[in-house]
């Protein structure tokens, strides 16, 4: 009986020591990984990369800013534009569109009847708006990105919109096409990804090129 009591008591003390050690390790890692490290990285980021740390914000004139009050949007996140005087982004399945709190796709497969119908309807709508045949409508004009926050469109979709935007803004097409070229990014290192057009950058530069009374 005494041996059993001693063994049980030793086991409890060992368990208590192990538990205390585990709690100490938990507290230490919480302080280091949950407090000290994030503060260090945040401090370094704000000191070395203030614009990126603030969210890569830009003003209505396309200038970088860290002031959320004067920001027109983020260079990393797309946003909705309405009206024929703007270059329009691709569709978004994030919330009501480009909702950063609901990032994600529709999770519907390419054979989904809803997707097939939506694409067909979208192609007809884009073709009518741009005055072209449905066969000329690029895929990104009628499909959303996986995140729903992609702020870029293909050069083909941007080129498709040039005549409409130029007409609505009272600008010649060559001027608008030049703005598209300025907002176009080529493949990274010449081989990675596809060329793309930054819609926010394009529309902010367009705003500077077109007087308000031509809207």
N, CA, C and O of each residue as an XYZ file, in Angstrom:
860
protein
N       0.821     -1.201      0.000
C       0.000      0.000      0.000
C       0.859      1.257      0.000
O       0.609      2.212     -0.735
N       1.906      1.220      0.873
C       2.801      2.389      0.925
C       3.476      2.604     -0.423
O       3.652      3.740     -0.865
N       3.855      1.501     -1.074
C       4.527      1.603     -2.372
C       3.602      2.217     -3.411
O       4.024      3.029     -4.234
N       2.344      1.821     -3.363
C       1.373      2.367     -4.324
C       1.177      3.853     -4.102
O       1.124      4.634     -5.052
N       1.068      4.250     -2.797
C       0.884      5.671     -2.506
C       2.086      6.483     -2.978
O       1.932      7.561     -3.552
N       3.302      5.946     -2.728
C       4.519      6.668     -3.133
C       4.586      6.808     -4.656
O       4.950      7.861     -5.180
N       4.229      5.734     -5.351
C       4.254      5.773     -6.823
C       3.250      6.785     -7.362
O       3.561      7.549     -8.275
N       2.050      6.790     -6.797
C       1.021      7.736     -7.221
C       1.448      9.164     -6.930
O       1.257     10.054     -7.758
N       2.024      9.385     -5.756
C       2.485     10.726     -5.398
C       3.590     11.203     -6.322
O       3.604     12.366     -6.725
N       4.522     10.312     -6.663
C       5.611     10.678     -7.573
C       5.076     11.010     -8.960
O       5.547     11.941     -9.612
N       4.102     10.248     -9.395
C       3.508     10.489    -10.716
C       2.804     11.831    -10.765
O       2.888     12.548    -11.762
N       2.107     12.172     -9.684
C       1.412     13.459     -9.631
C       2.393     14.613     -9.641
O       2.175     15.629    -10.301
N       3.519     14.435     -8.873
C       4.525     15.504     -8.856
C       5.170     15.656    -10.227
O       5.429     16.772    -10.677
N       5.428     14.534    -10.886
C       6.011     14.577    -12.234
C       5.057     15.242    -13.220
O       5.465     16.038    -14.066
N       3.763     14.894    -13.090
C       2.749     15.511    -13.951
C       2.666     17.006    -13.712
O       2.535     17.783    -14.657
N       2.740     17.417    -12.442
C       2.678     18.835    -12.104
C       3.882     19.574    -12.684
O       3.751     20.667    -13.236
N       5.081     18.944    -12.546
C       6.285     19.581    -13.090
C       6.190     19.714    -14.610
O       6.538     20.751    -15.174
N       5.720     18.659    -15.262
C       5.586     18.696    -16.722
C       4.572     19.751    -17.170
O       4.786     20.473    -18.144
N       3.473     19.818    -16.438
C       2.437     20.798    -16.777
C       2.953     22.210    -16.589
O       2.692     23.089    -17.411
N       3.690     22.430    -15.501
C       4.247     23.756    -15.241
C       5.257     24.138    -16.308
O       5.292     25.283    -16.758
N       6.081     23.172    -16.713
C       7.051     23.422    -17.784
C       6.339     23.768    -19.091
O       6.747     24.670    -19.823
N       5.267     23.027    -19.360
C       4.505     23.300    -20.572
C       3.866     24.680    -20.560
O       3.844     25.370    -21.580
N       3.350     25.077    -19.415
C       2.744     26.402    -19.297
C       3.782     27.502    -19.459
O       3.514     28.534    -20.075
N       4.977     27.276    -18.899
C       6.053     28.254    -19.044
C       6.458     28.395    -20.515
O       6.669     29.500    -21.015
N       6.562     27.243    -21.197
C       6.913     27.281    -22.619
C       5.826     27.981    -23.424
O       6.121     28.754    -24.335
N       4.560     27.706    -23.084
C       3.450     28.355    -23.770
C       3.506     29.862    -23.586
O       3.331     30.615    -24.544
N       3.753     30.309    -22.348
C       3.837     31.743    -22.064
C       5.006     32.371    -22.803
O       4.886     33.463    -23.359
N       6.157     31.665    -22.806
C       7.340     32.208    -23.471
C       7.115     32.345    -24.978
O       7.427     33.381    -25.564
N       6.574     31.300    -25.600
C       6.337     31.346    -27.043
C       5.245     32.351    -27.393
O       5.292     32.963    -28.460
N       4.263     32.530    -26.508
C       3.213     33.529    -26.744
C       3.815     34.929    -26.766
O       3.477     35.742    -27.626
N       4.703     35.207    -25.822
C       5.340     36.522    -25.761
C       6.253     36.735    -26.963
O       6.225     37.790    -27.598
N       7.071     35.711    -27.273
C       8.046     35.850    -28.355
C       7.362     35.872    -29.730
O       7.583     36.780    -30.531
N       6.530     34.858    -29.984
C       5.926     34.711    -31.314
C       4.651     35.529    -31.499
O       4.325     35.942    -32.612
N       3.938     35.758    -30.404
C       2.667     36.455    -30.519
C       2.732     37.942    -30.262
O       1.819     38.677    -30.637
N       3.816     38.405    -29.616
C       3.932     39.827    -29.290
C       5.229     40.426    -29.841
O       5.197     41.331    -30.674
N       6.362     39.914    -29.370
C       7.650     40.512    -29.726
C       7.929     40.434    -31.229
O       8.295     41.434    -31.845
N       7.755     39.241    -31.820
C       8.066     39.074    -33.243
C       7.161     39.926    -34.138
O       7.673     40.620    -35.016
N       5.826     39.900    -33.949
C       4.979     40.768    -34.778
C       5.317     42.250    -34.636
O       5.310     42.986    -35.622
N       5.613     42.691    -33.404
C       5.975     44.095    -33.214
C       7.272     44.425    -33.928
O       7.400     45.492    -34.530
N       8.239     43.514    -33.866
C       9.512     43.738    -34.546
C       9.321     43.832    -36.052
O       9.814     44.762    -36.690
N       8.604     42.868    -36.617
C       8.392     42.854    -38.060
C       7.584     44.069    -38.507
O       7.870     44.663    -39.547
N       6.569     44.439    -37.712
C       5.774     45.625    -38.045
C       6.628     46.876    -38.010
O       6.511     47.736    -38.882
N       7.483     46.982    -37.009
C       8.366     48.140    -36.910
C       9.330     48.225    -38.075
O       9.530     49.297    -38.646
N       9.932     47.091    -38.431
C      10.861     47.063    -39.571
C      10.128     47.422    -40.859
O      10.636     48.191    -41.675
N       8.927     46.861    -41.040
C       8.157     47.119    -42.255
C       7.787     48.596    -42.374
O       7.903     49.186    -43.449
N       7.344     49.187    -41.271
C       6.955     50.595    -41.318
C       8.150     51.512    -41.541
O       8.022     52.573    -42.150
N       9.303     51.101    -41.049
C      10.498     51.926    -41.220
C      11.090     51.777    -42.615
O      11.491     52.762    -43.235
N      11.145     50.533    -43.107
C      11.788     50.280    -44.390
C      10.829     50.331    -45.575
O      11.213     50.737    -46.672
N       9.579     49.919    -45.352
C       8.594     49.869    -46.439
C       7.282     50.497    -45.979
O       6.275     49.797    -45.879
N       7.269     51.797    -45.698
C       6.069     52.433    -45.134
C       4.847     52.350    -46.029
O       3.735     52.166    -45.536
N       5.032     52.483    -47.337
C       3.886     52.448    -48.254
C       3.258     51.065    -48.288
O       2.038     50.935    -48.186
N       4.081     50.028    -48.430
C       3.557     48.667    -48.473
C       2.936     48.280    -47.137
O       1.906     47.607    -47.105
N       3.555     48.701    -46.032
C       3.038     48.356    -44.706
C       1.683     48.994    -44.449
O       0.882     48.456    -43.685
N       1.411     50.145    -45.082
C       0.139     50.834    -44.893
C      -0.965     50.292    -45.790
O      -2.115     50.719    -45.690
N      -0.614     49.339    -46.680
C      -1.631     48.749    -47.548
C      -1.477     49.081    -49.012
O      -2.390     48.822    -49.797
N      -0.330     49.656    -49.413
C      -0.075     50.016    -50.817
C      -1.183     50.924    -51.357
O      -1.759     50.664    -52.413
N      -1.470     51.995    -50.608
C      -2.564     52.894    -50.961
C      -2.138     53.924    -52.007
O      -0.985     54.355    -52.040
N      -3.086     54.308    -52.859
C      -2.838     55.349    -53.850
C      -3.968     56.368    -53.801
O      -5.092     56.054    -53.409
N      -3.650     57.593    -54.205
C      -4.653     58.658    -54.238
C      -5.379     58.631    -55.574
O      -5.078     57.812    -56.442
N      -6.331     59.528    -55.725
C      -7.098     59.620    -56.970
C      -6.225     60.040    -58.147
O      -6.608     59.854    -59.302
N      -5.056     60.606    -57.859
C      -4.139     61.001    -58.929
C      -3.073     59.944    -59.171
O      -2.164     60.150    -59.975
N      -3.178     58.806    -58.476
C      -2.240     57.718    -58.695
C      -0.981     57.788    -57.861
O      -0.076     56.972    -58.033
N      -0.908     58.766    -56.946
C       0.288     58.898    -56.122
C       0.206     57.987    -54.901
O      -0.879     57.713    -54.389
N       1.350     57.528    -54.448
C       1.399     56.683    -53.262
C       1.101     57.511    -52.011
O       1.489     58.675    -51.911
N       0.406     56.888    -51.065
C       0.095     57.577    -49.824
C      -0.013     56.568    -48.693
O      -0.286     55.390    -48.924
N       0.200     57.029    -47.483
C      -0.028     56.190    -46.304
C      -1.215     56.722    -45.504
O      -1.517     56.220    -44.421
N      -1.883     57.739    -46.043
C      -3.036     58.355    -45.388
C      -4.317     57.725    -45.926
O      -4.682     57.948    -47.080
N      -4.995     56.944    -45.098
C      -6.209     56.285    -45.549
C      -7.318     57.278    -45.881
O      -8.218     56.969    -46.662
N      -7.254     58.461    -45.291
C      -8.283     59.447    -45.543
C      -8.278     59.978    -46.960
O      -9.329     60.327    -47.497
N      -7.104     60.042    -47.575
C      -7.018     60.573    -48.938
C      -6.832     59.473    -49.984
O      -6.687     59.768    -51.170
N      -6.834     58.226    -49.562
C      -6.617     57.115    -50.480
C      -7.839     56.846    -51.347
O      -8.976     56.913    -50.878
N      -7.591     56.541    -52.619
C      -8.665     56.162    -53.531
C      -8.804     54.647    -53.600
O      -9.827     54.132    -54.050
N      -7.779     53.939    -53.155
C      -7.816     52.484    -53.169
C      -6.430     51.918    -52.949
O      -5.477     52.662    -52.716
N      -6.319     50.619    -53.022
C      -5.039     49.934    -52.869
C      -4.562     49.441    -54.223
O      -5.352     48.979    -55.047
N      -3.263     49.545    -54.439
C      -2.691     49.073    -55.698
C      -2.760     47.556    -55.807
O      -2.562     47.006    -56.890
N      -3.038     46.875    -54.700
C      -3.056     45.419    -54.679
C      -4.456     44.829    -54.765
O      -4.607     43.628    -54.989
N      -5.474     45.650    -54.590
C      -6.843     45.146    -54.514
C      -7.725     45.865    -55.532
O      -7.721     47.093    -55.617
N      -8.468     45.093    -56.292
C      -9.354     45.688    -57.278
C     -10.553     46.353    -56.629
O     -10.822     46.164    -55.443
N     -11.253     47.119    -57.409
C     -12.476     47.742    -56.919
C     -13.426     47.952    -58.082
O     -13.015     47.956    -59.242
N     -14.691     48.126    -57.764
C     -15.705     48.264    -58.795
C     -15.698     49.665    -59.387
O     -15.522     50.655    -58.677
N     -15.891     49.732    -60.699
C     -16.093     51.001    -61.395
C     -17.385     50.885    -62.187
O     -17.675     49.837    -62.764
N     -18.145     51.944    -62.214
C     -19.415     51.925    -62.919
C     -19.472     53.061    -63.929
O     -18.990     54.162    -63.663
N     -20.053     52.796    -65.070
C     -20.198     53.831    -66.091
C     -19.287     53.578    -67.273
O     -18.203     53.011    -67.129
N     -19.736     54.004    -68.450
C     -18.989     53.752    -69.677
C     -17.729     54.595    -69.815
O     -16.923     54.349    -70.712
N     -17.542     55.583    -68.946
C     -16.357     56.435    -69.033
C     -15.148     55.800    -68.355
O     -14.059     56.374    -68.369
N     -15.328     54.622    -67.762
C     -14.246     53.958    -67.037
C     -13.873     52.638    -67.711
O     -14.681     52.019    -68.404
N     -12.634     52.233    -67.487
C     -12.252     50.867    -67.813
C     -12.826     49.981    -66.713
O     -12.620     50.238    -65.527
N     -13.528     48.962    -67.103
C     -14.213     48.104    -66.144
C     -13.343     46.893    -65.805
O     -12.669     46.349    -66.679
N     -13.357     46.473    -64.545
C     -12.569     45.312    -64.137
C     -13.289     44.023    -64.488
O     -14.389     44.047    -65.040
N     -12.669     42.907    -64.169
C     -13.334     41.630    -64.367
C     -14.378     41.431    -63.273
O     -14.317     42.113    -62.250
N     -15.325     40.528    -63.450
C     -16.324     40.288    -62.405
C     -15.664     39.828    -61.115
O     -14.538     39.330    -61.128
N     -16.367     39.996    -60.002
C     -15.856     39.575    -58.700
C     -16.922     38.784    -57.960
O     -18.088     39.176    -57.916
N     -16.501     37.650    -57.372
C     -17.410     36.831    -56.580
C     -17.217     37.062    -55.093
O     -17.754     36.318    -54.273
N     -16.451     38.089    -54.739
C     -16.196     38.400    -53.327
C     -17.302     39.304    -52.792
O     -17.298     40.510    -53.042
N     -18.237     38.728    -52.066
C     -19.345     39.518    -51.541
C     -20.148     40.130    -52.671
O     -20.528     39.446    -53.621
N     -20.405     41.433    -52.559
C     -21.104     42.156    -53.621
C     -20.141     42.636    -54.700
O     -20.526     43.366    -55.613
N     -18.887     42.217    -54.583
C     -17.870     42.602    -55.551
C     -16.705     43.298    -54.880
O     -16.857     44.376    -54.306
N     -15.529     42.668    -54.955
C     -14.302     43.233    -54.395
C     -14.425     43.564    -52.909
O     -13.882     44.562    -52.435
N     -15.140     42.719    -52.190
C     -15.295     42.875    -50.750
C     -14.123     42.165    -50.072
O     -14.024     40.939    -50.124
N     -13.237     42.931    -49.438
C     -12.040     42.340    -48.822
C     -12.379     41.452    -47.630
O     -11.547     40.653    -47.202
N     -13.584     41.580    -47.091
C     -13.991     40.737    -45.973
C     -14.622     39.435    -46.444
O     -14.957     38.575    -45.630
N     -14.784     39.288    -47.745
C     -15.407     38.078    -48.290
C     -14.616     37.560    -49.480
O     -15.191     37.100    -50.467
N     -13.285     37.638    -49.381
C     -12.445     37.195    -50.483
C     -12.676     35.727    -50.809
O     -12.744     34.885    -49.914
N     -12.794     35.431    -52.088
C     -12.984     34.046    -52.511
C     -13.718     33.970    -53.832
O     -14.282     34.955    -54.310
N     -13.701     32.783    -54.412
C     -14.405     32.562    -55.663
C     -15.802     32.026    -55.415
O     -16.257     31.946    -54.274
N     -16.475     31.662    -56.487
C     -17.843     31.139    -56.366
C     -17.849     29.675    -55.945
O     -18.866     29.162    -55.479
N     -16.694     28.995    -56.113
C     -16.568     27.558    -55.812
C     -17.441     26.698    -56.723
O     -17.731     25.547    -56.396
N     -17.857     27.245    -57.855
C     -18.632     26.484    -58.824
C     -17.702     26.002    -59.931
O     -16.834     26.752    -60.377
N     -17.871     24.771    -60.376
C     -17.029     24.209    -61.419
C     -17.399     24.710    -62.801
O     -18.457     25.313    -62.981
N     -16.525     24.462    -63.798
C     -16.775     24.962    -65.158
C     -17.988     24.333    -65.831
O     -18.506     24.875    -66.807
N     -18.447     23.184    -65.312
C     -19.612     22.527    -65.890
C     -20.912     22.926    -65.189
O     -21.989     22.456    -65.556
N     -20.807     23.786    -64.192
C     -22.006     24.212    -63.464
C     -22.953     24.957    -64.406
O     -22.519     25.870    -65.109
N     -24.229     24.590    -64.435
C     -25.191     25.309    -65.287
C     -25.246     26.802    -64.975
O     -25.435     27.626    -65.870
N     -25.078     27.143    -63.684
C     -25.097     28.554    -63.305
C     -23.908     29.298    -63.905
O     -24.047     30.428    -64.374
N     -22.734     28.659    -63.888
C     -21.542     29.282    -64.449
C     -21.675     29.427    -65.962
O     -21.375     30.482    -66.520
N     -22.126     28.362    -66.622
C     -22.292     28.399    -68.078
C     -23.260     29.501    -68.482
O     -23.001     30.251    -69.423
N     -24.380     29.596    -67.765
C     -25.377     30.622    -68.075
C     -24.826     32.022    -67.805
O     -25.055     32.946    -68.585
N     -24.097     32.171    -66.694
C     -23.536     33.473    -66.335
C     -22.526     33.941    -67.373
O     -22.503     35.118    -67.734
N     -21.685     33.019    -67.856
C     -20.685     33.378    -68.859
C     -21.353     33.773    -70.169
O     -20.966     34.754    -70.804
N     -22.353     33.003    -70.563
C     -23.065     33.333    -71.807
C     -23.736     34.698    -71.717
O     -23.679     35.488    -72.659
N     -24.369     34.969    -70.587
C     -25.024     36.264    -70.381
C     -23.998     37.389    -70.348
O     -24.214     38.459    -70.918
N     -22.866     37.133    -69.665
C     -21.827     38.144    -69.570
C     -21.205     38.465    -70.914
O     -20.950     39.629    -71.221
N     -20.961     37.441    -71.717
C     -20.371     37.666    -73.043
C     -21.291     38.507    -73.907
O     -20.839     39.405    -74.617
N     -22.581     38.216    -73.847
C     -23.548     38.983    -74.641
C     -23.595     40.434    -74.173
O     -23.693     41.351    -74.987
N     -23.524     40.636    -72.864
C     -23.581     41.988    -72.312
C     -22.333     42.787    -72.690
O     -22.434     43.938    -73.113
N     -21.148     42.167    -72.537
C     -19.900     42.853    -72.875
C     -19.849     43.148    -74.374
O     -19.450     44.241    -74.778
N     -20.248     42.187    -75.191
C     -20.232     42.383    -76.640
C     -21.130     43.551    -77.051
O     -20.754     44.356    -77.903
N     -22.308     43.640    -76.449
C     -23.231     44.729    -76.766
C     -22.658     46.064    -76.305
O     -22.768     47.060    -77.020
N     -22.046     46.100    -75.115
C     -21.500     47.344    -74.583
C     -20.326     47.848    -75.418
O     -20.183     49.049    -75.645
N     -19.491     46.918    -75.873
C     -18.291     47.320    -76.606
C     -18.496     47.345    -78.114
O     -17.614     47.779    -78.854
N     -19.651     46.885    -78.571
C     -19.940     46.903    -80.001
C     -19.124     45.914    -80.800
O     -18.678     46.228    -81.904
N     -18.917     44.712    -80.257
C     -18.139     43.685    -80.946
C     -18.921     42.376    -80.957
O     -19.976     42.266    -80.332
N     -18.391     41.383    -81.676
C     -19.001     40.066    -81.690
C     -18.638     39.327    -80.405
O     -17.581     39.572    -79.823
N     -19.511     38.427    -79.964
C     -19.255     37.704    -78.716
C     -17.958     36.908    -78.761
O     -17.366     36.636    -77.717
N     -17.506     36.526    -79.965
C     -16.274     35.753    -80.100
C     -15.040     36.584    -79.747
O     -13.965     36.030    -79.516
N     -15.189     37.897    -79.705
C     -14.063     38.783    -79.395
C     -13.949     39.114    -77.908
O     -13.024     39.818    -77.501
N     -14.877     38.613    -77.096
C     -14.874     38.912    -75.657
C     -13.867     38.010    -74.954
O     -14.014     36.789    -75.002
N     -12.841     38.573    -74.297
C     -11.843     37.759    -73.597
C     -12.445     37.051    -72.384
O     -13.460     37.485    -71.839
N     -11.814     35.969    -71.975
C     -12.326     35.165    -70.862
C     -12.407     35.954    -69.567
O     -13.350     35.783    -68.795
N     -11.412     36.832    -69.317
C     -11.406     37.547    -68.032
C     -12.487     38.612    -67.958
O     -12.732     39.167    -66.887
N     -13.134     38.907    -69.069
C     -14.227     39.881    -69.050
C     -15.489     39.282    -68.438
O     -16.392     40.012    -68.028
N     -15.550     37.952    -68.377
C     -16.781     37.300    -67.906
C     -16.532     36.282    -66.798
O     -17.461     35.591    -66.379
N     -15.297     36.178    -66.318
C     -14.992     35.230    -65.237
C     -14.284     35.957    -64.101
O     -13.502     36.880    -64.333
N     -14.567     35.532    -62.871
C     -13.944     36.133    -61.693
C     -12.645     35.419    -61.360
O     -12.442     34.270    -61.752
N     -11.768     36.100    -60.639
C     -10.533     35.479    -60.177
C     -10.813     34.623    -58.947
O     -11.888     34.710    -58.353
N      -9.837     33.796    -58.568
C     -10.023     32.929    -57.413
C     -10.232     33.701    -56.126
O     -10.998     33.274    -55.262
N      -9.556     34.840    -55.989
C      -9.690     35.638    -54.769
C     -10.876     36.581    -54.816
O     -11.391     36.993    -53.776
N     -11.309     36.921    -56.018
C     -12.366     37.915    -56.163
C     -11.874     39.327    -55.971
O     -12.661     40.272    -56.015
N     -10.561     39.486    -55.756
C      -9.992     40.804    -55.476
C      -8.945     41.220    -56.508
O      -8.254     42.221    -56.324
N      -8.828     40.460    -57.580
C      -7.816     40.737    -58.595
C      -8.104     42.074    -59.274
O      -9.155     42.260    -59.889
N      -7.162     42.991    -59.153
C      -7.359     44.323    -59.720
C      -6.797     44.481    -61.114
O      -6.575     45.605    -61.565
N      -6.563     43.382    -61.805
C      -5.948     43.451    -63.135
C      -6.850     42.812    -64.186
O      -7.662     41.936    -63.886
N      -6.688     43.267    -65.414
C      -7.363     42.649    -66.555
C      -6.320     42.377    -67.626
O      -5.208     42.900    -67.566
N      -6.674     41.573    -68.589
C      -5.745     41.262    -69.671
C      -5.611     42.446    -70.619
O      -6.535     43.252    -70.728
N      -4.471     42.567    -71.311
C      -4.341     43.627    -72.320
C      -5.432     43.540    -73.381
O      -5.858     44.560    -73.922
N      -5.888     42.317    -73.679
C      -6.937     42.153    -74.686
C      -8.244     42.783    -74.231
O      -8.937     43.421    -75.024
N      -8.588     42.605    -72.949
C      -9.828     43.195    -72.440
C      -9.702     44.706    -72.348
O     -10.666     45.425    -72.610
N      -8.530     45.195    -71.981
C      -8.319     46.641    -71.927
C      -8.436     47.248    -73.327
O      -9.062     48.293    -73.508
N      -7.826     46.582    -74.315
C      -7.874     47.089    -75.693
C      -9.304     47.109    -76.215
O      -9.679     48.000    -76.977
N     -10.096     46.131    -75.807
C     -11.492     46.065    -76.233
C     -12.284     47.273    -75.747
O     -13.234     47.703    -76.401
N     -11.890     47.819    -74.597
C     -12.627     48.925    -73.988
C     -12.168     50.306    -74.448
O     -12.837     51.306    -74.186
N     -11.032     50.359    -75.131
C     -10.466     51.654    -75.532
C     -11.441     52.508    -76.340
O     -11.634     53.672    -75.988
N     -12.073     51.991    -77.416
C     -12.967     52.851    -78.203
C     -14.106     53.451    -77.377
O     -14.424     54.632    -77.520
N     -14.720     52.638    -76.515
C     -15.827     53.145    -75.693
C     -15.378     54.234    -74.739
O     -16.014     55.284    -74.646
N     -14.274     53.988    -74.022
C     -13.783     54.967    -73.056
C     -13.369     56.254    -73.758
O     -13.657     57.348    -73.274
N     -12.699     56.127    -74.888
C     -12.272     57.315    -75.638
C     -13.478     58.127    -76.088
O     -13.477     59.355    -75.996
N     -14.499     57.443    -76.571
C     -15.712     58.127    -77.026
C     -16.406     58.848    -75.876
O     -16.811     60.002    -76.017
N     -16.545     58.168    -74.736
C     -17.236     58.758    -73.596
C     -16.469     59.917    -72.988
O     -17.069     60.836    -72.432
N     -15.149     59.882    -73.089
C     -14.316     60.918    -72.486
C     -13.961     62.042    -73.457
O     -13.370     63.047    -73.063
N     -14.320     61.868    -74.707
C     -13.982     62.890    -75.689
C     -12.503     62.924    -76.004
O     -11.974     63.978    -76.356
N     -11.820     61.792    -75.884
C     -10.401     61.689    -76.174
C     -10.200     60.862    -77.430
O     -11.062     60.062    -77.793
N      -9.063     61.051    -78.100
C      -8.793     60.198    -79.244
C      -8.290     58.843    -78.741
O      -7.709     58.740    -77.660
N      -8.525     57.817    -79.545
C      -8.205     56.455    -79.122
C      -6.710     56.261    -78.893
O      -6.316     55.456    -78.048
N      -5.872     56.984    -79.631
C      -4.426     56.838    -79.466
C      -3.990     57.275    -78.071
O      -3.103     56.665    -77.473
N      -4.617     58.336    -77.554
C      -4.294     58.823    -76.209
C      -4.679     57.792    -75.157
O      -3.907     57.511    -74.240
N      -5.863     57.238    -75.295
C      -6.333     56.244    -74.328
C      -5.505     54.970    -74.432
O      -5.179     54.358    -73.414
N      -5.165     54.571    -75.638
C      -4.339     53.376    -75.831
C      -2.967     53.558    -75.194
O      -2.393     52.603    -74.670
N      -2.437     54.782    -75.236
C      -1.132     55.051    -74.612
C      -1.220     54.909    -73.092
O      -0.284     54.428    -72.453
N      -2.345     55.330    -72.520
C      -2.547     55.168    -71.079
C      -2.620     53.685    -70.707
O      -2.115     53.269    -69.664
N      -3.253     52.900    -71.573
C      -3.310     51.455    -71.346
C      -1.912     50.866    -71.361
O      -1.570     50.029    -70.526
N      -1.107     51.307    -72.316
C       0.269     50.799    -72.412
C       1.067     51.144    -71.158
O       1.853     50.330    -70.674
N       0.861     52.361    -70.629
C       1.577     52.779    -69.415
C       1.171     51.944    -68.201
O       1.977     51.737    -67.294
N      -0.074     51.464    -68.177
C      -0.580     50.691    -67.034
C      -0.397     49.191    -67.226
O      -0.844     48.396    -66.399
N       0.259     48.805    -68.313
C       0.460     47.387    -68.605
C       1.773     46.889    -68.007
O       2.818     47.522    -68.156
N       1.705     45.764    -67.340
C       2.884     45.123    -66.757
C       3.194     43.858    -67.545
O       2.305     43.050    -67.816
N       4.458     43.693    -67.908
C       4.854     42.504    -68.653
C       5.119     41.335    -67.717
O       5.044     41.487    -66.498
N       5.426     40.176    -68.274
C       5.725     38.993    -67.475
C       6.917     39.253    -66.545
O       7.895     39.886    -66.942
N       6.826     38.761    -65.311
C       7.929     38.888    -64.371
C       9.132     38.126    -64.899
O       9.033     36.949    -65.245
N      10.267     38.807    -64.956
C      11.514     38.232    -65.475
C      11.368     37.739    -66.916
O      12.189     36.966    -67.410
N      10.316     38.200    -67.569
C      10.111     37.843    -68.961
C       9.468     36.491    -69.201
O       9.148     36.156    -70.341
N       9.269     35.698    -68.138
C       8.732     34.349    -68.333
C       7.610     33.981    -67.367
O       6.822     33.082    -67.660
N       7.522     34.655    -66.223
C       6.558     34.264    -65.197
C       5.242     35.034    -65.339
O       5.239     36.258    -65.474
N       4.126     34.299    -65.307
C       2.823     34.936    -65.385
C       2.487     35.430    -66.773
O       3.157     35.085    -67.747
N       1.449     36.237    -66.861
C       1.000     36.822    -68.126
C       0.985     38.339    -68.004
O       0.858     38.866    -66.898
N       1.112     39.050    -69.118
C       0.983     40.511    -69.065
C      -0.390     40.896    -68.514
O      -1.379     40.206    -68.760
N      -0.443     41.999    -67.769
C      -1.721     42.433    -67.211
C      -1.776     43.950    -67.139
O      -0.749     44.629    -67.173
N      -2.996     44.467    -67.039
C      -3.226     45.910    -66.947
C      -3.811     46.220    -65.578
O      -4.813     45.622    -65.184
N      -3.203     47.140    -64.851
C      -3.679     47.567    -63.536
C      -4.842     48.531    -63.740
O      -4.642     49.661    -64.186
N      -6.052     48.091    -63.416
C      -7.252     48.882    -63.700
C      -7.299     50.164    -62.867
O      -7.667     51.218    -63.386
N      -6.934     50.090    -61.592
C      -6.964     51.279    -60.745
C      -5.971     52.321    -61.246
O      -6.303     53.502    -61.339
N      -4.752     51.888    -61.569
C      -3.748     52.818    -62.086
C      -4.199     53.422    -63.412
O      -3.997     54.610    -63.662
N      -4.809     52.599    -64.254
C      -5.285     53.079    -65.551
C      -6.384     54.117    -65.384
O      -6.363     55.154    -66.047
N      -7.337     53.848    -64.509
C      -8.448     54.789    -64.332
C      -8.027     56.076    -63.631
O      -8.592     57.136    -63.899
N      -7.042     55.997    -62.735
C      -6.569     57.237    -62.107
C      -5.833     58.102    -63.116
O      -5.972     59.325    -63.092
N      -5.056     57.495    -63.998
C      -4.376     58.277    -65.033
C      -5.383     58.799    -66.050
O      -5.212     59.888    -66.598
N      -6.427     58.022    -66.300
C      -7.482     58.451    -67.216
C      -8.209     59.673    -66.659
O      -8.576     60.580    -67.405
N      -8.411     59.687    -65.354
C      -9.080     60.809    -64.705
C      -8.294     62.103    -64.902
O      -8.880     63.179    -65.021
N      -6.974     61.993    -64.936
C      -6.155     63.180    -65.133
C      -6.154     63.640    -66.594
O      -5.949     64.818    -66.887
N      -6.388     62.681    -67.509
C      -6.346     63.016    -68.932
C      -7.652     63.604    -69.425
O      -7.659     64.363    -70.395
N      -8.766     63.265    -68.772
C     -10.067     63.707    -69.246
C     -10.662     64.778    -68.340
O     -10.823     64.532    -67.145
N     -10.994     65.956    -68.863
C     -11.661     66.981    -68.065
C     -12.993     66.466    -67.532
O     -13.645     65.638    -68.169
N     -13.388     66.950    -66.376
C     -14.627     66.492    -65.735
C     -15.849     66.753    -66.614
O     -16.811     65.986    -66.554
N     -15.842     67.808    -67.426
C     -17.030     68.133    -68.208
C     -17.205     67.226    -69.420
O     -18.189     67.341    -70.151
N     -16.243     66.318    -69.634
C     -16.410     65.374    -70.723
C     -16.992     64.061    -70.237
O     -17.249     63.158    -71.034
N     -17.209     63.945    -68.887
C     -17.697     62.697    -68.312
C     -19.143     62.453    -68.710
O     -19.729     61.444    -68.318
